[in-house]
Amino acid sequence: MATPLAPPAAVMPTPHSYAMCLLHADYHPMGGDCWATTLDWQLAHHHLPDAEARAEYLLEVERAMLDQYVRKFLEAPGGAQ
């Protein structure tokens, strides 16, 4: 089973540590809901080796960030011509 993406307990982040957030598709200080979403993702992908799990999580966050950016662009006046 892959280990969680979160740091070990000795260096556990504070509730406001900056990280890549899948819930909000952003890099920001993570709160409880953000960490819960990260943990849910980890549990759903426990079959992946650690390095692959980290890479897949970051890729998923980056995709969500790009989707959000493109959506805002397309919704802006003159965005989709």
Buried (B, 14 or more C-beta within 10 A) or exposed (E): EBEBBBEEEEEEEEEEBEBBBBBBBBEEEBBEEBBEBBEEBBEEBEEBEEEEBBEBBEEBBEEBBEEEEEEEEEEEEEEEE
